[in-house]
Every structure is written in C-alpha cells, then in structure tokens.
Amino acid sequence: MTKQRVYISGPMTGYEDYNRPAFHAMASQLKDAGYRVYNPADVVLETDDWAQYMKIHLAVLPTCDLVVVLPGWQKSRGARLEVANAHFLGIPVKHWPEMIDLVEKVEPRFARTYDGLWI
C-alpha cells in the first residue's frame, strides 16, 4: 500500500521564523505516523514575494492525498486559499493534532467564487 502524501497548511506570515518550528514539528509527527509529507516551510526562495511561494505550493497541493491544518490557519490568507483549493479538488482537510475532518467551508469573503465554484 502506498503511503498517503500529506500537505501541511498553516499560518506563516507575521510569525517568528515564519512559524517553521510548528511546521517542522507537525512534519516530524506525520512522518513518524507513516505519512509522506510536503512541508511548505522547507521551501526557501531568494525572494519574500508571497505570490511566488503560493504559486509553488498551490502547484503541489493537487499531488497530495490529504491536507492537515495547523492551529490558526483561519487567520492566514495563504492557508485559507490552500483549504479552499483542497475542498474544490476533493482533497480531505483535517485539523491537527486531532486529525478531525474539517467540515467548515471557507467563506466567500476568503475565496472568490466563479459560477458557483471555489477558486
């Protein structure tokens, strides 16, 4: 059986060291639980351009089987965008550390809709 690939989503902007310690702690625990992990905190570019980071991460998201959100994700523009895309693509989203299904939908004020679809 192939291990599930998990995408970590959470707040980074405005946090000390971009919240990398929380991302790395979650990645370690998920790997210990047998998951393959995509950790956005491992991506380092020669720019601080938020849009460039999001282009990279949103291109990877469809290759994952599951999205796990860190606490505080609702306050993060990027994490809300990742969750909206996961819902649109049918990728399950779970809260960390409980691994409870995220059943709430991202409100339209966080992600625009076009013809009723989440984008």
Secondary structure, DSSP 8 states (H G I E B T S, - for coil): ----EEEEE---TTSGGGGHHHHHHHHHHHHHTT-EEE-GGG---S---HHHHHHHHHHHGGG-SEEEE-TTGGG-HHHHHHHHHHHHHT--EEETTTTEE------TTTS-EETTEE-
